[in-house]
Amino acid sequence: MLPRLLAVVRGPGSCRGWREGSPARGSASAAAAPPVALPAQVQVVVCGGGIMGTSVAYHLSKMGWKDVVLLEQGRLAAGSTRFCAGILSTARHLAIEQKMADYSNKLYHQLEQETGIQTGYTRTGSIFLAQTQDRLISLKRINSRLNVIGIPCEIVSPKKVAELHPLLNVHDLVGAMHVPEDAVVSSADVALALASAASQSGVQIYDRTSILHVMVKKGQVMGVETDKGQIQCQYFVNCAGQWAYELGLCSEEPVSIPLHACEHFYLLTRPWETPLPSSTPTVVDADGRIYIRNWQGGILSGGFEKNPKPIFTEGKNQLEIQNLQEDWDHFEPLLSSLLRRMPQLETLEIVKLVNCPETFTPDMRCIMGESPSVRGYFVLVGMNSAGLSFGGGAGKYLAEWMVHGYPSENVWELDLKRFGALQSSRTFLRHRVMEVMPLLYDLKVPRWDFQTGRQLRTSPLYDRLDAQGARWMEKHGFERPKYFIPPDKDLLALEQSKTFYKPDWFEIVESEVKCCKEAVCVIDMSSFTKFEITSTGDQALEILQYLFSNDLDVPVGHIVHTGMLNERGGYENDCSIARLSKRSFFMISPTDQQVHCWAWLKKYMPEDSNLILEDVTWKYTALNLIGPRAVDVLSELSYAPMTPDHFPSLFCKEMSVGYANGIRVMSMTHTGEPGFMLYIPIEYALHVYNEVMSVGQKYGIRNAGYYALRSLRIEKFFAFWGQDLNNLTTPLECGGESRVKLDKGVDFIGRDALLQQRQNGVYKRLTMFILDDHDTDLDLWPWWGEPIYRNGRYVGKTTSSAYGYTLERHVCLGFVHNFSEDTGEEQVVTADFINRGEYEIDIAGHRFQAKAKLYPVPSLLTHKRRKEDVELSDLHGK
């Protein structure tokens, strides 16, 4: 493969629109030729001639955008694309990554026929090995998800593995997953083929042309300055790979792109005496931390070691990526693992050890989308060593985003706006990628947490809660309590317990949920995003009425739960807004919405000095008092009546709590349980918390965490944005019709789409599932992403799940679709369609019966009843 990676870029004139910014090497005539001048103005400039940049250019041209220039500072495909191992794998944990890889596979398969350029595409299949039962469970979960989206795969025995790949040692395996349609390909030739096809469509390509500066004016891309002149443009796409971080800083308005490079090693051998067939399957031995593929009759093998080596922390690396220094001592653990898996390799001569940089991101997911601060500045980088697998699909989605304003799939998990500036610290990135790279092959059980870059954003109560046994998880850099360990529990054993089955924290969360139901609990929810919108006149109300789907023209002190929709009626945000005064509003959104929501609001808000948007997340500590005795605690602390007659549901009022003034008290809990949210100026946080805990002692108060919150909200059928709701989900699809002002004659973004959907019907419906024949103690647990079957046919996937301590059963939320048995096309989903089905939830290949509900079960949630007393046949929506 390596000689193919050194393929020379085609010379000038080989196809229409193809240009080189400097003469080709080794050509006397080319050396005498003057450089071709850059165009003065185009619609799009793409930076980067690797597989990402060429894929974006290719798909833009396919969608009709042909006024595009692609600039590469070196030669095409001479960056990390050149050294890619060439493995195309569709077995991914995230659904969006599975779809990107599947599309890439199909695209590369036909690319040679489309362009005439040989790409080395060979369908070999992949074998994913499992040395432990937990690894096999993880593979079974992936296997069930791949099958339902049409990717053939199966769980196989060690004996079958030996048949598929006779050179493998299988004595320590418990099973494997076989994906027969995975492939290998020359990534550099794929990039050249994509570039050739784009060039044939009119895209202009210039190599050896460096971008020095991205010109920005009033938050809008205006053009680029290169070492060969300026180009005016409306859109700029940063596909600069290793150099994306630095390039993001090269504009008047810096664009934060959090990624960092590490050294990545793989070896190449000479062919076997009897060369391996080209169809030899690729092997991924994640427990051994290695991958193996056929290479010219020999072996290419690399991996992801436990002690990676970050590089280029201080700034730009070389213009074109060269093979870095060999380090056999560093590679030795991977080599030992390879020899254990393929003992016959000892007789094979090694050609070289390749050491090339790969970029990694803080959460192991690639980065795509538009900058939150610069309109027209798009990014596609940070592939975490999966650039070949994702390149085709990622390029397609980004091109759709640019052309249509949105991609065809929900890509929030990959959106640049999931990060804030806090994740761009060089020290943070260096430490985090040292954790991320090994995690690619580590076994990831549900609810695992990153260990690096922690305690970055904390509540003023962090130390106090930590001393009381809080165990922490991180969201958007903010520490949030999961649960609180009682003094008699073994802390070390609990921290080290990781499983797909019933977790050791089960009883701890059960006691917290019980306290929320019967007494009162306190949850620190300071991480939630908080904005204030104010104006001198009616501007704030007018713009919010247009931006949000529910009616915000309510009396002062009222709280409105509302969606912030896009033009298709999908949720860009799901939030609560309190009207503080006639001209002031307080908005509460999910933690990871801080950047996205701010960018969306700024996009639509007029430039008006009388209209002010302020991020006040850092100004307030938020305490959630949940439970029937919350009213007693707050009444005693405020000397004010807090009963529903005096303080109705969804009401907000500034009050004194203890000695502290100006506490925003809201009668809501985000769970459906009774209680209050307290938004406390941070200087009063410790005082108010101490007072609440002191007064609450007589009412049985205790701390609780987000795991209890999750159980409560799912049991009450509360959907959360980012888990159950996204920008492709509308209020009509999740029971949110009552929170939309469709019939009030007020225009808002998404109204036309919702009116059309109300007339035509919905094609999916959020549904609550209660597992029927599931043994909580012995069976695998559902976590998220499990396939849902209706009458034996696949109809959707779960979006979130939790154990319902009141129902004493597992509860899952998920969307049900109605696929035509004849054509597979989606049809209208009615309540009758939901209620008349027999349902199963597939957990790692085992299907469990489930009862479906379209509405919560208030009678079951008011008090605890024994499992045998619950007649689940009554749970169908009526």
N, C-alpha and C positions, 0 to 999 in steps of 0.2 A: 504493500500500500504506500509506503513512504516515498518511493520514486514518483508515484503518481501525484503525491501532494506537492511536488516541486514543479508541477506543470507550468509552463510559461504562458502568461496572459497573451491572448491574441493581439496581433499588431493592428495598426490603424487601417481602416478601410475594409476589414474583414466582414463587417456587417454594418448596416446603416445605423448611424447614431453613435457608433462606438468610437471613442477618442482616447488618446493618451496625453497626459499633461506634460510628459517629457519623452525624449526619444527612447526607443527600445535599445537594450544593451546589446553590444556585439554587432551592430549593424552600422556600417559606414554611411550608407545612404540616410538611415534614420538619424544618425548623429548630425548630419548636415541640415536636416529639415528643421524649420523653425517650430517652436511649440505652438500648439493650437490655442487660440484665445478662448477664454471662458465666456459663456453667454452673460449678458448684462443682467438679465432678469428671467426668472422661471417661477413656476408655482411652488415647487418642492425641491429642497436640497436634502439629500440623504448622505449622512457622514458614515462611512465604513463599508469596505468592500468584502466583508466576510459573509457568512451564510445569512446573518440577520439583515444586513443592509441590502443584499441582493434579493432576498425574499420579499422585503418591503417594496423595493422597486418593481419587482416582477408582478406582485399582486396589485399595486397601484396602476400599473399599465393595463392589467387585465380588467380593472374596474373603470377604465376610461381616462385615468389621469396620466397623460403622457408628457406633460411639460415638466419633466422631472430630471434632475441632475444628481448623479451619484459620484461622490468624491472619496477617494482612497489615498491616504498619505503615503503608502508604499505601493506594493503590487496587489492586485485582487487576490483574495484568499490567502494572503501571506501572514495573517495574524494567527490567533488561536485556532481558526478554522483549518489552517494548514496542518496542524499537529493533532487534530481530532482523531480519536481511535476508530471512528467510522461505524459505531454500533447504534442501530436504530431500534429502540425498545419502547413498546407501548405500555408496559406494566408500570403504572404510576399510582401513587396513593390518591392524588387529587383528580376529580372527574375532569376538570378543565385541562389538566395536563394529559390525561388519557386521550381526550379529544384532539388536542394539538398534535400529539404523537401519531395518532391514527391518521389524521389528515396528511401529516408529513410523509408517512409511509406510502400512502396512495399517490401523493404528488410525485415523490422521487421515483416511484415505480414507472410512471409514464413520462418522466422528464426526458429520458434519452430518446424516446420516440418523437417527442415534441420538438426537440432542439437538434438532434443528431449528434450531440456530445455524449460520449460514453462516461457514465457516472460510476461504473463498477457495482451497480445495484445487484445484490444477490440475496434472494430470500432464503435465509438459513434457519430461521426459528431461534428461539432462546429457551434456555433451561435455567430456572431459578431454584437453587438448591436450598434445602432446609436441614440444618444439623440439629435443631431443637424443635420441640412441639410448638413453642410460642412462635418461632419463625414460620412454621407450617400454617399456623392459624392466620398469621399476617398474610401469607400467600393465598390462603383460602378466601380471605376477605377481598383481596384484589381480584382473584379469579372470578368471584361471583359478580363483581362490578363490571369486569371486562366482558363477560358473557352477555350481559343484558344490553350493552351498547354495540353488540355485533362483532366483537373481536374474539376469534376462536382461541380457546385456551382450556387446559385441563390440569387437574392435580394428578400426579403420577407417582408410582412407587420407585424406590431405589433400583429395583430390577429393570424397570422401564428406562430409567436414566442411563443405565449401563448399555442398554440396547441402542439408545439414541446417540450416545457418545462413548464408544468402547474404551477410550483412553482414560476415562475418569475413574478414580478410586471412590467407590460408593459405600464403603463399609460403615461410615459414621453418619450416613444420611437417614432421616426419618421420612423423607418424601421430597417432592419438588413440584414446580409448576412449569408446564410446557406451553409456550406461546409460539405456534408454528409459523405465523406470518411475519414475525420480526425479521429484520434484514441487516446486512452490512452494506456500506457504500463508501465511496471516496468523497469526503465532505468538501474538499477543495474543488473537485470536479462538479459537484452539485452546485456550489456557489457560482462557478463559471457558467454552468448551463442556465441557471436562473438569470445571471447577468446577460447572457447571450439572448435569451428570450425577451428580456426587458428591453435590450438594445434594439432588437428587431421591431419592437412596438413603439420605438421612438425615444426611449430613455437615453440620455447622454451620459457617458461614463468617462471619468477622468481619473487616472491613477497618478501617483507621485504628486499629489496636490494636497497640501495640509491646510486645515482650517485653523486660523489663528484666533478668531473672535466671532461670536454670534451677535449680530446687531439687534438690539431690542429698544423699542420706543413705546412708552406708555403701556407697558405690559404686553406688547405684541411683537412677535418676530418680524423683523424688517429685512433681514438678509444676513449674509456671512462675508467675512473678510478672510481671504486665503493668501497664501504666499505667491499667488499668481493674479491677484486682483479681487474685486468685490463682485458678489452676485446678490441682487435683490430677490427676495422670496417671501411668500406668505407662510410657508410651513418649513420647519426644520426637523429632521429626524436624527437623533443621536443613537447610532448603532456602533459606537466606537469601541465596544468591548472593553479591553484592558484600560483604555484611555478615557472612558466615559465619565468617570468621576472628575478628572481634571478639566475635560471639555465642558462639563456642566458649570464650572466656575468661570469660564471664559465668556462672560456676557455682562451687560450692565445690570441685569437682574439674575444673580446666580441661581442655577437649578441644582438642587440637592439630589444626587444619585448615589445611594449607599451601596457600594460594592467594594470588594478588595480581592486581590489576586493571591493565590497560593501556588507553590510548585506542585506539579502533578507528574508522576512517573509511570512509564510503562516500558516493557522490554520487547524486543523483536528477536526472533530466532531464525536460523536457516531452515529450509524445508526438511521434513522428515525424509528418511530414505525412500519410503513410499509416501509422497506428499499427501497431506490431508485434502480430502475433497472440498471443493469450494462451498458445498452445501453443509459443511460441518456446523452444527448448532453453536451459537454463542452461549457461554456459561457465565452465570453470575452466582458466585458463592459469597453472599453477603456476610455470613458468619465467619468466613475466612478472609473477608475484606478485599476480595479480588474479583476481576472479570477476565475472561479468556475468550479469544476469538481466533479463527483461522486467518493467517496472513501469508499469502503466497506459498501455501503448502506447509508453512511452519506455524508459529504461535505469536500472537500479540497478547500480552497480559499486563495489566496494571491494577491499581486499586486505590483505596482511600484509607490511608494509615491513621493511627490514633494520634500521631504527633506531627501534624502538617507544618509546613514551613511557609509562612506568609512572606510576600515579596513586594517590592515597589511601594513601600509605605511612604517614602520620602517624596514621591512625585513620579513624573513620566518615566516609562521604560523606553526601550529602544524603538526606532521607527518601525521596523519589521521584527517580529518575534523570531529569535534564533533558539536553537536547542541550548538550554541552560546546562550548567555543569552537572556531570554525573555524580551520583552520591550512592554508592552501593551499600554503604553501612546503613543509610537511611532506608533503603529499599529492602534490606535483608528480611524483615519480618514478612513482607509480602511475597518475596521469593520463596521463603520457607513454606508459606501457606500454599503457594503454587505447586511446589514439589510434592507436598502431601496429597494434593488433589490429583496431580498428574505425575506419578513417580518416574515414568519413562522419559520425562524431560531431562533427566540428569545426563543423558547421552547426547543431547541436542546442543549445538553450538549457538551461543548468543551473539547476535550481530551488534546490538548496541542497546544502551539504556537511554530512552528519550526522557528528557526533563523539560516540560513546557508549562507556562503559566495558564491557570484557569481562574476565572472570576467567580466569586461566591457572594451571596447576599445575606443579610442578617436573619432571614427566616427560611432559607433554602428554596425560595420561590423566585422565578424570574421577575424582571421589572419591565412593565410596559405602560403606555398611556401618555396623556398630556400633562405637562407641568401644571401644578396648581397656581403658579405665580406668573407664567409667561404663556399667553395664548399662542397656539400654533407651534409650540415646542413639544415634540413627541419623543419618546424614549423607548428603545427595545434593547435591553442588555441584561447581563447577570444571569446566565443560563445554568450555573451550578453544575457544569460538566455534562449538560444535556442539550447543548445547542443544536446538534444535528437532529435529535429526536423532536425538538420543539420548533426548529427553524421555520418549517413550512407553515404550520398552524399559527405560530405566533406572528409571522409576517402577514398572514391573511387577516387575522383579527385586528392588527394595528392598521392595516390598510382600510379595512371596513370602518374603523373608528374615525380615520381621517376623512374618508369620502362621505360616509353617511351620518357621522356624528356619534356613532356608537357601534360596538362590535355585535355580532350575531349571537354571542354567548355571554354569560355572566363571567367577567374576568376580574371581579373585585379582589380576589385573593392574589392577583398579580399586579394590581393597579399601583402605579408609583405613589398615589395619594394615600396609600396605607401607611406610608412612612412620614415622619416629620423630620425637621432639621436635626433633632437630637440623635437620630441614628446615623448621622454623617460624620461623627467624630472619628478621626483616623485611629485613635487608640481603641475606641469601641469596636470599630470594624476589624482591626487587626486581631483583637481578642476573640470576637464573635466568630470570625471565619475559621479560627483554629478549632472551634467547637463544631461549626457547621459541616466542615469537610468530612470528619469521621461519622457524623450523624447520617450522612447519605446512606451508609450501610449499617448503621446501628439499628437494632430492633426498636421501633417506636411504638410503644403501647399507648393506649388512650390516656389523655390528660398528662402527657409528659411536658416538661418545661425546660427552656434554655437556662443554663447555669451562669453564663457570662453576661456582662453588661447589665447586671442587676442593681437594684437599689438606686436607680437613676432618677426616677420620679416617685416620690413617696408622699403620703399624707402626713400632716403634722402628728398624727397619732401612731405612726409606724412603730416607733420604739416601744410605746406603751402596749400596743397590740402584740408585738413580737414577744414581749416579756410574758404575755398571758397565753402563749402557745400557738399563736397564729402561724399557719403554714401558707406560703405565698406563691402566687402565680403572677405572670407579667402580661399586661395588655398595653400595647402602644407605649412601652417603656415605663408604665405605671404599675407599681406593686399593689396587688389586690389579695385580700385574704381568701383562701380556699375553704378552710375550716380551722377550728381551734382544738388542739390536742389537750385533753384533760391531763391533770398532773400524774395520774396513775398509768398512763399509756407509755409504751416503749417507743420513744421518739425515733431512734435509729432504725428499728425494725419497720416502722411505718413509712419512713422516708425511702427505704430500699425496696419496699413492696411495689412491684409493678406487674400488672396482669391484665389479660383480656376478660378475666372472670370477675367474680364479686371482689371488690377491693377492700383492703383492710380499714379504710375510712368509713365503711358503710354504717357502722353503729354510731360513729361520731356525728355524721351528718343526720342520721335518724334522730338523735337527741336534739340537735339544733332545730330541725324541722318541727319536732314535737313542741319545743319551746315556743316557736313562732305561732303554732296553732293554739296553744293553751295558755301561754303567759306573754312574754315580750322578749324580743331579741334586738340587738343592735348590729347592723352591718355597715361598715365604712365603705361608702360608694363614691368617694371623692374623685375617682378617675373619670366619671362621666363628663362628657364635653358640655360646657356651659357658655352660652352667648347671651349678650344683651343687645337689643335693637331699640334705639330711641330716635325720636325726631322732634322738631320744634312745632310741627303741625300734624296733619294726618298722614304724612308720607310713610311712616312705619306701618300703620295698619294697611294702607293701600298696597304696598309692595308685598307684605306678608299674606294678604288675601290672595294675591296672584301666585305666590310661590308655594302656598300650602293648600291641601285639599279640603281641610275642615274649616268651618266658619270661625274666624278669630275675632269677629266683631261681637264680643261677649262682654258682660259687665266686668268692671275692674275686680280683681281677686279670683276670677274663674280660671281654671286650667283646662286646656283643650289637648286631647291626644290626636295627633294628626300626622299624615304622611307628607313628605316633600317629594312630589312626583316629577317624572320626566314626560316628554311629549307622548310617549307610548303608554302612559299611565302607570309605569313601574316605579317602585320605591327607590328614590335616591337617598332617602333618610326616613326614619320613623321616630318621632320625637314627641315630647310634651312641651307645651308653651303656656306660660302663665302671663296673664295681663296684669302688670304691676300698676299701671296708671293708664290714662287715656292714650298716652303717647310713648309708652315704654313696655317692652315685652322681654320675658326671661325664657330662654330656650334650653332644653335639656336633651342631649342626644347621646348615642352610644359612644364609648370611649374612643374607638378607632375611627370615628367620624370627624375628628378635630380638623384635619387638613381638608378632607373631601367636602365636608359641609361648608366650611369657610369659603373654599373656592367656588362652590355652587352658588352661595349667596352673593358673593362679590361679582360673579358672572352676570347676574340679573339685576343687581341693585344699581340704580342710576348714580352717576357721579354728582352727589348732592351734599353740600356741606351741612345741610340741615338734617341729614339722615346718617346716623352713626351706628356702626356695627363694632362691637367690642367682644373679644374673647376673654371671658372672666373665669375660665376653668381653674386657674391658679388662685383666684381670690377666695374661693369657698371650699370648705370641707363639708362633705355631705354625709349625714348619718341617716340611715333608714331604720326607723323604729317599727318593727313588725309584730303584730299580735294583739289579742283582745285587751291586754292590760297596758298597751301603749298610751291609751287615752288617760289612764290614771297617772302614769308617770309624767306626762306632759302637763296635765292639769295641775299637779302638785308643784311642778317647777315654774309654771307661768302664772299661777293664781288666776287662771282664766278657764271658763268652762270649755271643754273640748269635745263634748258629745255631738253626735250628728245634727242635733237641732241647732246648736250654736256654731258648729264647724262642719258643714256638709261635705260630702265627697267631692273630690276634684276642686278644692278651694285653697287659695293661697293668702297668707296674711303675715306681715312682719310683726314679730312679738319679742318679748323679753323671755329668755330662758335662763334661770338662775340670775347671775349678775349681768349677763350679756344682753345687749340690745341689738336690734336689727337682724334678728334671726328670721329667715324666710321659712315659714312652716307650711308644708303642703300636705293635704290629706290624700296621699296616694303612696303606694309601696312598690310598684312595678311587679307585683306578684298576684294581685287579686285578693290578698289578705288585708284585714284592717290595719291601720297604722298611719304613720306620718314620715315624710321626708323633711329633714332639717338641713337647710343650706346656711352654713355658719361662716362668717368672716374668719379667715384662718387664725387671726390673733386670739380668737375666743374658743378655738376648737378644743383645746385640752380642758379648759374650764367646763365647757358644756358637756363634754364626754364624761368627765369625772362626776358632774352633778347628776347626769342621767343614770350612770351606773350606781351611784350612791343611793339615790331615791328609789331606783328600780329594784334594789335588793329585796325589799319586802314583797315585791310582785314577781319574784323569781327570774329576774333579768339575767341574760348571758350574752356573750358575743356569738356571732354566727358569721359564716362566710358565703362565698358565691356558689358553692355546691348546693347549699340549702336553698338559696335563691333560685337556682336552676330547677331543682326538684319542684319547688312551689309553683313556679311560673308555668312549667310544662304540664303539671297536673291540672292547672287551671286553664290550659289551652291558650297561654299567652305567647304569641309569636314574637321573636326578637329579630331585628334587622342584622344582617350579616350571617345569621345562622339559618333562619327560616325565610326571611324576606330579602329580596335583592332587587336590582333595577329592572328585572324581567318579571317581577311579581306585582300584580295590581291589587288594590283593596277588594275588588269584587271576587278575587280568587282566594282570599284568605279570611272571608267573613267580616271585612272592614267597611261594608257599605254604609253603615250608620255613621261613620266618621268622614263622610264625603258630602260636600254641599252641592250635589248635582242639581237639585231642584230649587235652588235659591236665587238663580239668575245671576250668580257671581262667576265671572270667568277666572280660571286658574289653569296652570300648566297641567296638561293631561286630561282636561275635562272632555274634549272631543273624543279622545280614545276611549274613555270610560263610558261615555254615552253610547258609542258604537258597540262596545263590549256588552253593555247591559241589554242592548237590542239583540245582539247575535248569540249571547251566551258565553260562558267561560270554558276554556279547554283544559284547565287543571283546577284542582280544588285542594286547599290545605285541609288535612284530615288528621284527627287524633286516633291513634291506635293503642289499644290496651292488650298486651300479650296475654294469651289465655293458658297455654300449656307449657309455659316457661318456668323452669325451676331456678329461682334466683341464686340458690347456693351452689348448684351443680352445673348449670348451663352457661355457655358463653353469653356475655351481655351485649345488647345493642348499644352502639355509641353514636354513630351517625353514618349516613351514606349506604345503609342497608337496602337492597332491592325489596320492593313491595310487590306482591303478587295478588291478583284478584281472580278468583275462579281458575287458578293455575296459570294465568298470563301476567307477564310483567306490566306494571302500570305506573311505576315511579320509584322514588327513593326517599328514605327518611332524611330529614334535615337536622333534627336534634332528638335527643332522648334522655330519659332520667328514670330512676326508680321512684315510683309514687308511693310515699310512705303511708298515705291515707288509704289509697286503693290497694296497697300491698301487692302491687303488680308493676311491671315495667310499662312506661308510657312513651310512645314515639309520636313525633309529629312528622308529617311528610305530605308531598303533593301526589294526588292521584290523577292520572291522565286516562283518556278513553281512546285507545288506539284501535282503529278499524281492523277486524280480523282478516279482511280481504286485501286491503291496500296498505295497512299500517299507518295511514294518515290519522291525525288527531281529530276527534269529534267532540261535540259539546258534552261537558260533564254536568249532570244534574244531581240534585240531592237524592233522587230515586236511584240513580246509577250507583252512588256511593252506598246507600243503605241496603241495596239488594245483593251486594257482593259478599263472597266468602274470602277472607283475606289471610295472607301469610307474610311474615317478615323473614327474609333470608339472612341468617347470621352465619357467615363463614361457611356457606354451603348447606346449612341445616335450616329448614323452614319451620317456623313456629306460628301456630294459629293466632289470629288477632281479631278483636272486635273494633269496628270503625265507628267514629263519632264525628259529627260536624259541629257539635256544640259541647261546652264543658258540662260537668255533672255536679251542679251545686249541691244537690242532696247528699252526694257522697263525700263532699269536701267540707261539710259543716262540722262533722264529728267522725271519729274513727270507728270503723266497723270491721268485724272479723271477715276474712276473705270469703268464708263459706256463706256469709250472710249477703254478699253482694251478688245480685242476679244480673250477670253481665248481658243477658239477653235484653235487659231493659236499657242498655247503653246506646242503642241505635238512635240516631237523630230522628226526631219526629217532625 
